[in-house]
């Protein structure tokens, strides 16, 4: 699969999550540590499913993880509209 295809799946998962959980209003009421916990939980399920040999289910969980991460970033951007623009123009993260 191409990156474009995977990103389209993540966007579709975001749409599903918004429909199920209420979208930006609910996302913005969720503290960042709660988002991180959800991401960790879903990543843990991906690990369990991979260990069980269910790569399709592991992949599905990872798409959910990615969509949750997108939701968290979008929420952070809405909460700090001015700094989001600055972040968009930054050179990016470097790994230590």
trRosetta pair geometry for C-beta under 8 A, 3 or more apart (Angstrom, degrees):
i j d omega theta_ij theta_ji phi_ij phi_ji
1 5 4.5 -117 -172 81 99 134
1 6 5.6 111 125 -51 125 89
2 5 4.8 101 55 3 76 100
2 6 7.2 -144 96 -1 42 86
3 6 5.8 -58 -149 40 34 109
3 7 6.1 32 155 -18 69 108
4 7 5.8 -55 -144 39 28 110
4 8 6.4 33 153 -22 62 105
5 8 5.6 -53 -152 33 31 113
5 9 6.7 33 149 -19 63 102
6 9 5.6 -51 -154 32 36 114
6 10 6.6 36 148 -19 66 102
6 63 7.7 -140 -163 -106 79 96
7 10 5.5 -49 -148 35 37 114
7 11 6.4 41 151 -20 66 102
8 11 5.6 -50 -147 36 34 113
8 12 6.4 36 152 -20 64 104
9 12 5.6 -53 -149 36 32 112
9 13 6.4 34 151 -19 65 104
9 63 5.4 -69 133 -138 114 132
10 13 5.6 -52 -149 36 33 112
10 14 6.5 39 149 -23 64 100
10 63 5.9 -145 -88 -159 66 79
10 66 4.7 -72 -119 112 124 122
10 67 5.1 -174 -164 -71 74 79
10 70 6.4 120 159 -20 116 145
11 14 5.5 -48 -150 30 34 114
11 15 6.7 37 150 -19 63 101
11 67 8.0 -179 -70 -109 14 98
12 15 5.6 -50 -153 33 35 114
12 16 6.5 37 148 -19 65 103
13 16 5.5 -51 -148 36 36 114
13 17 6.2 38 152 -20 67 104
13 63 5.3 162 -44 145 155 101
13 64 6.0 -142 -173 -94 141 52
13 66 7.5 89 65 75 144 90
13 67 3.9 -116 105 -59 114 153
14 17 5.6 -54 -147 38 31 112
14 18 6.3 34 153 -21 65 105
14 67 4.6 -161 -65 -152 70 103
14 70 5.7 -62 -86 89 130 134
14 71 6.4 173 -131 -62 96 91
15 18 5.7 -52 -147 35 29 112
15 19 6.4 29 154 -18 63 106
16 19 5.8 -57 -150 36 30 111
16 20 6.3 22 155 -14 65 111
17 20 5.8 -62 -145 41 30 107
17 21 5.7 -17 173 18 69 116
17 64 7.9 129 -69 -142 122 80
17 67 5.8 157 -11 141 141 129
17 68 7.4 177 -118 -79 164 66
17 71 6.6 -86 111 -64 147 142
18 21 6.8 -75 -125 55 19 81
18 22 7.3 -90 -168 82 53 18
18 23 4.0 43 -156 -89 96 78
18 24 7.7 9 -129 -26 110 61
19 23 7.9 49 -55 -53 30 91
21 26 5.3 -136 146 88 90 156
21 27 7.8 90 113 -56 120 76
22 25 5.6 -75 147 67 107 100
22 26 3.8 95 79 -20 117 127
22 27 8.0 -167 89 -19 83 70
23 26 6.5 107 61 25 38 94
23 27 6.7 -67 149 -5 34 108
24 27 5.3 -58 -137 41 33 114
24 28 5.8 29 166 -20 70 109
24 74 7.3 -97 -108 132 93 118
24 75 7.3 170 -145 -95 70 77
24 78 6.7 113 -161 -54 116 169
25 28 6.3 -59 -147 36 21 105
25 29 6.8 16 153 -15 58 109
26 29 5.7 -61 -152 36 35 110
26 30 6.6 38 151 -29 67 105
27 30 5.8 -59 -157 24 34 114
27 71 5.2 -131 -126 178 133 102
27 72 7.8 -145 -167 -83 107 37
27 74 7.0 8 140 87 155 104
27 75 4.5 -138 145 -80 105 121
28 75 5.3 -174 -87 -144 58 97
28 78 5.9 -72 -96 92 119 135
28 79 6.6 162 -141 -66 94 93
30 34 4.8 -118 -177 82 93 131
30 35 5.9 107 126 -54 120 86
30 75 7.0 -48 60 -148 95 168
31 34 4.9 98 62 1 75 104
31 35 7.6 -138 102 -3 43 85
32 35 5.5 -51 -152 33 41 113
32 36 6.4 40 152 -19 70 103
32 72 6.7 88 -134 -158 74 107
32 75 8.0 -178 -87 98 74 122
32 76 7.0 53 -95 -80 115 104
33 36 5.5 -52 -146 37 37 114
33 37 6.3 41 153 -23 66 103
34 37 5.6 -49 -148 33 33 114
34 38 6.6 36 152 -19 63 102
35 38 5.8 -55 -153 35 32 111
35 39 6.4 32 151 -18 66 106
35 68 6.6 166 -164 168 83 96
35 71 7.0 -159 -133 96 119 97
35 72 3.9 125 169 -99 151 115
35 75 7.2 -167 -69 47 149 143
36 39 5.6 -54 -149 37 33 113
36 40 6.3 34 152 -19 65 105
36 72 7.5 90 -57 -122 60 155
37 40 5.6 -53 -147 37 31 112
37 41 6.3 34 153 -22 65 105
38 41 5.6 -54 -147 35 31 113
38 42 6.4 23 158 -12 66 106
38 68 5.4 -146 114 -158 115 146
39 42 6.1 -58 -146 41 28 104
39 43 6.1 28 155 -18 64 110
39 65 5.5 86 -151 -149 75 82
39 68 5.0 -172 -83 106 81 129
39 69 5.9 76 -112 -67 133 81
39 72 7.2 -39 -45 -24 129 145
40 43 5.7 -58 -144 40 28 112
40 44 6.3 35 153 -25 63 105
41 44 5.6 -54 -153 31 29 115
41 45 6.7 28 150 -17 63 101
42 45 5.5 -48 -151 33 38 112
42 46 6.6 44 148 -22 64 99
42 61 5.3 -179 177 -172 83 90
42 64 5.0 -127 -164 103 145 113
42 65 4.7 -174 103 -75 119 81
42 68 6.4 147 23 2 150 149
43 46 5.4 -48 -152 31 37 116
43 47 6.6 41 148 -21 65 101
43 61 7.3 151 -97 143 24 111
43 62 7.5 62 -112 -102 65 66
43 65 5.1 78 -68 -107 80 142
44 47 5.5 -50 -151 33 35 114
44 48 6.5 35 150 -18 66 103
45 48 5.5 -50 -147 36 36 113
45 49 6.2 35 155 -17 68 106
45 61 4.8 -156 96 -130 101 148
46 49 5.9 -56 -146 39 29 109
46 50 6.2 31 154 -20 64 107
46 58 4.7 87 -162 -157 70 71
46 59 7.8 107 -138 -49 105 16
46 61 3.7 -160 -73 94 84 126
46 62 4.9 87 -121 -56 148 79
46 65 6.6 -48 -25 -26 141 133
47 50 5.8 -55 -147 36 28 111
47 51 6.3 30 154 -20 63 106
47 58 7.6 101 -56 -132 14 108
48 51 5.7 -56 -150 36 30 112
48 52 6.4 24 152 -15 65 108
49 52 5.6 -57 -148 40 33 110
49 54 4.4 -77 -173 76 88 105
49 55 7.6 148 134 -87 97 19
49 57 4.1 -130 -157 100 143 106
49 58 4.0 -170 95 -67 110 75
49 61 6.2 153 19 -1 141 136
50 53 7.7 53 179 -68 31 17
50 54 7.4 -96 -75 63 25 59
50 55 6.4 54 -116 -100 69 63
50 58 4.0 78 -60 -108 80 154
54 57 4.1 7 136 30 118 115
54 58 6.1 142 97 -22 70 87
55 58 5.2 -51 -140 38 37 116
55 59 6.1 42 157 -23 67 102
56 59 5.8 -53 -151 34 27 112
56 60 6.5 31 149 -21 61 105
57 60 5.4 -48 -146 33 36 115
57 61 6.5 38 154 -18 65 102
58 61 5.8 -55 -154 35 32 111
58 62 6.5 31 150 -19 64 106
59 62 5.6 -56 -149 36 34 112
59 63 6.6 38 152 -21 66 100
60 63 5.8 -51 -153 32 32 112
60 64 6.7 33 147 -17 63 104
61 64 5.4 -54 -153 37 36 114
61 65 6.4 44 147 -25 67 100
62 65 5.2 -42 -146 30 39 117
62 66 6.5 41 153 -19 65 100
63 66 5.7 -51 -150 36 33 112
63 67 6.4 32 151 -17 64 106
64 67 5.6 -54 -146 38 33 111
64 68 6.3 35 154 -20 65 105
65 68 5.8 -56 -150 37 29 111
65 69 6.4 30 152 -19 64 105
66 69 5.6 -53 -150 35 32 113
66 70 6.5 35 150 -20 64 102
67 70 5.5 -49 -149 34 35 114
67 71 6.5 39 150 -21 64 102
68 71 5.5 -50 -149 34 35 115
68 72 6.5 37 151 -21 65 102
69 72 5.6 -50 -149 34 34 113
69 73 6.5 32 153 -16 65 104
70 73 5.8 -55 -147 38 32 109
70 74 6.2 33 154 -19 66 107
71 74 5.7 -54 -145 38 29 112
71 75 6.2 31 155 -20 64 108
72 75 5.7 -56 -148 36 28 112
72 76 6.4 29 154 -18 64 105
73 76 5.7 -53 -147 37 32 112
73 77 6.3 34 153 -21 64 106
74 77 5.6 -56 -150 36 30 114
74 78 6.5 29 153 -18 65 104
75 78 5.8 -53 -149 35 32 109
75 79 6.3 31 153 -19 65 108
76 79 5.7 -57 -147 37 31 112
76 80 6.5 -21 168 27 66 103
76 84 7.4 146 115 -88 77 102
77 80 6.9 -84 -142 62 23 71
77 81 7.0 59 162 -105 64 46
77 84 3.7 79 -144 -112 84 140
77 87 7.7 -118 -102 52 91 136
78 81 6.7 5 -151 -72 30 82
78 84 7.8 45 -39 -47 26 152
80 83 4.3 -14 143 38 119 111
80 84 6.1 143 95 -33 76 84
81 84 5.7 -52 -150 23 30 117
81 85 7.4 29 157 -18 60 98
82 85 6.3 -56 -165 27 35 107
82 86 7.0 28 145 -11 65 107
83 86 5.2 -52 -152 39 47 116
83 87 6.1 52 148 -25 72 101
84 87 5.5 -51 -148 35 33 113
84 88 6.4 38 152 -24 64 103
85 88 5.7 -50 -150 30 33 114
85 89 6.8 17 154 -6 62 108
86 89 6.1 -69 -154 44 32 101
86 90 6.6 49 147 -46 66 98
87 90 5.4 -38 -150 5 38 120
